[in-house]
């Protein structure tokens, strides 16, 4: 799949666009989609998020890059592959008009904010391609491809970066429905990133477990939370209708976060949410952090931490009468999963 789909973009000036395609569907017996979005993507059908994975597709060496300006020179010749995902969407479609929406994030593909290793980006434009396969009750198969007729609107994500976090602003934003389609901007067709397109066959990143953090400081304006151990993932919470800022760190001196181990004050992982509605669930879509402590500015409730990493089983066990060895084993397993 994706062989006949065209790769499309919203241009280099668009951060986190939401690409929209209106599709008409008669009654079908089966429906599936193959999709890729680079750097990362989220797929919605009729406003519903498809899949429970994060940071998809899995990161790879997507295409050629200029290695000449790297801090650590690379002289090897590399091979390239781009992975796509497939989903059964039969239950998500309805007879008649449907809205497919693809939200794009930067990921490693367009990383234009941290240059300690040089310019490691692959492209200055975010791109996507998809192929919907519909089968009717007589066994006839029809495909709906990304073809350049799609439109896009600015999404609620203003900025995302792997090292600095995410900014979301819900002012004047409502999820696109059919009437929005006629008032949007149109995409452009670009070359596909590589000839090597493969379906992702490794475990995706998912929410592995949920942790209730402990409040260790609260002055009415700022709360500091302790997760209990260093994890990778993100904070999720429910809005009380106020603007919210979250900053993360591995260490904490009393009630003050210490950012030295994660890049110092110049590289703080933060998530900011503006103009959210009361009762709205908030979390980052395209960024994650490694942290034990975090502070929250703004009134919120239902604060939780989602541990996110590759969904692989832990099949090793170890136990001894030495507490240090037991601790080392637990830390080793957690470190491998976090990485």
N, C-alpha and C positions, 0 to 999 in steps of 0.2 A: 504494500500500500504506500501511498504518497508519490508513486511513480509519476502519475499524471497531474498531481496537484502543483499549483504555482506557489512559489514563496513570495510573501508580501510583507511590506513594511509601511510604517507611518512616517518615516523620515528620521533624520538624525536629531531634530530639535524636539522630538516628543519623548517625554518621560512617562513610562508606565501607561501607554494607551490601552483603551478597551476597544478591540476590533469586533465589529458586529456584522453578522450575516443573517438575513431573513430567509428562512427556508420553508417551503410548503411541502407537507407530507400527507399522502393518502394513507389509508390503513395498510400497515405492513406487518409481516410476521417476525422479521428480524431487523435489527439496526445496530450498527457499530461504527465507531470512528477511530481513525488513526490520526494522531496529532503530534506536532512538535512546535515548541516556541523557544526561541533563544534570545537571551540567556535562560530564564525560567518562564513558565506560563501557568495560568490557572484557567480552566475551562468551565463555563457556565452554560446551561441550557434552560431557557425560560426562567432565568434568575437563580437557578439552583446550582451550587458547586458540584462538579463531577469528580468523584474519587476522593480518597482520604489521604493522599500522599502530599508531601511538600517537596519543593525544590526539584521540580521535574522539568525536562528529562534529566537523567543522571549526567553529571559533568563529564566531559571528555575533551580530547584535543580536537576541537571542532574543525579547524581549517588552518591553512598556513598563516603564520605571523612573522613579523620582522623581529628577529632576535638580536639585532645589532646594538640596540640601546638598552639591553638588559644589564642590571647591576651585576649579575652573575652570568657571564656569557655562556650561551648554549650553541654548540657547534654540531650537534647531532641532527640527522634527518629524521623527522617524525612522521608517523602515519596518522590518518585522520578518520574519524567516524562521528556521525550524529545519530543519536538514539531518538526514537519516537515511542509513544505509548498508545495502546489501544484500549477502548472501553466499550462495553455493551451499553447502548443508550436507548434500547427499546422502551424501557419503562419511563424514560424522561421525555419522550416525544408525544405530541398530541396530534390528532388529525387536524389539518389546516395549517395556519401560520405558526412557526416556531422561531425563537430568537436564539441563535448561537453567539456567544460572546467569549473572546479570548483576551485575557488580561496578561500583559507582558511585563517581565521584570528583568533587571540587568544581569544579576548573577555574576559569573566569571566572564561572560561573553562581552559585556560592555562595562568594564570596571575603570572608571575615569576619575577616581578620587584619591586613591592611595598609590604612590609611585616609588615606594621603598625598593622594590625589585625592578623598577623600570615600568614602561608602558606595556602591560601584559594583556591588554584587550585584544579581542578578535575582530571587532567590528564597531562602528559608531552608530549603527542602526539595529534596532531589535526587529526580529523577523519571525514569521510563523508560516506553517502550511498544515492543511488538514484534508482528510478524505473521508466522507461519510458514505457508507455502503448500506443501502436499503434493499430488502428482499420482500416482495409481496407474497401473497398466499399461493400464487401460481409458480413460484420459484424464479420469477423475473428479478434481475438485479439492476439497480440504478445507483449511480454514484453522484454525489454532490461535492465538488472540489472547491478549495480556495482558488480563485481565478482572477482576482484584481477588481472585482465588482463590489467588494466589501467596503464598508465605511468604518469610521472610528470616532470616538469621543474621548475627551480627557477623563481619566478615571479619578477615583478618590485618593489614589496614591500619588503624592507630589514628588517623592524621591525615595529611592532605595539603594542601599550599598551594603555589600557584605561586611565591611569593616566599620561602618558608621551607623547603620541602622536604617530606619524607615520613618517617613513623614506621611501621614494621612490627613486629608481635609475633606469633610463631607458637606461643606457649604455648597448649596445649589446642585448637589449630586443626588440623583435617584437612579436606580438600576435601569438601564435602557429597556424599553419595551418597543412594540412595533411602531408606535408613533414617533419615537426618537430617530428612527432609521432614515427618514427623509431629510433630517436637518444636520447630518453629520458630515465630516470630511471624508475624502476617499483615499484609499491606500494606493501604493504603487507596487508593481511587480519587480522583483530583483532576482538575481541568479541564486540558485541553491548553493548552500555553503560547501557541499562536498558531494561526490558521487556515491560515497559509502553511507547509506542510510540503513539502520538496523533497528529492529524492535528491541526495546530495553528488556534484557533478560536477567538482570541482577536485582536484588531486593531494593525497593525504594525507601526513601526516608518517610517515616511516619511518627505520629505521637505514640511513644512506647509506654509512657506512664505519666500520671498526673501527680504533682506534689503540692500540698498546701503549705506555703511558706509561713514562717513565724515572724510576727512584727516585733522588732527590737528597738524601734524608736518611733514616736509619733508626737508632733507638736501642733497638729491640727492643719498644717499646710504641707508637711512632708512626712511620709512614712518610709522607714527603712525596713526591708525584709531580709531574712536569712533563710535560704533554701536548705541549709544543713550540710551541703557538700557541693563541690563544683560539678556542674552539669552543662550540657549543651541543649539549647532549645529556645523557648521564648515565654514571655509572660502573657497570660490572657486574663482579661478582666471585663467587668460590666460597667458601662458608662453611667454616670449620674447627671450627664448633661453639661459637664465642664470640660475645658481643655485639659489634656493629660500629657505629662512628660515622664518617661521612665529612663533612668540611667542604670547601667549594669557594671559590676566589678567583681573580681575574684577575691578581693580583700577588703576589709573594713576596719578602720581604727575608731573604735567606739561607735559613734553615730555618723562618722564621715567616711564615705567610700574612698578607697585607695585605687587609683587607676593605673599605677605604675606598671603592673605586670601585664597589662593589655594594651600598651601603647602610650600611656600617659594622658595628660589632658588634651593633647593634640589629636588623639584617636579614641574617642569615647563611643561605645556602642549605645545608641539612644533610640527610643521609639517615641514618636510624638503623634498625638491624635487631637484634631481640631474639629469643632462644630459637630460633634457626634450627638446622637439623640439619646435621651434617657432610656436605659434598658438595653442599649445596643452592645453587643459583644465585640470586643476589640482585641486584635492580635496582628502581628506582622505576617505578610504573605511570603515575602521574598528575602528575608534576612533572619539570622539567628545569632545567638551569642554564646560564649562560654563564660559562665558566671556562677557565683554562689550568693552574692548579695545584689540587691537592687533597691533603688529609691523611687518613690512615686510622688509626683507633684500633681495636685488636683484630687477632687473627691471621686472615689470609685468604690466598687464593691465586688465581691466574688473574685478576689485576686487568687490566681492559681499559676503554677508553672508547668508547662508542657515539656517533658523531656523528649527531644526529637533526635533520632539518628537512624541509620540503616536498620531495617527490620530483619535482623538475623538472630537466630537462636544462640544462646550461650550454652554450650554442651560440656564445658570443663567445670570441674568442682575441685575445691581444695579445702582442707580443714586440718588444723594441727593444734597442739597445746601451746603454741607460741603466738601471742596476740600480734606481734609485729609482722610475722610472716602472713598471717591471715589478712591483716590490713594491706600489706603489699599486694597480695593476690587480688583483693577486691579493687584496689586502685588501678592495677594493671588492666583488669577487665573493663573497668569504666573508662580508662584512657583510650583503649582500643575502640570501644564503641563510640566515644566522643569524637574520635578522629575520623 
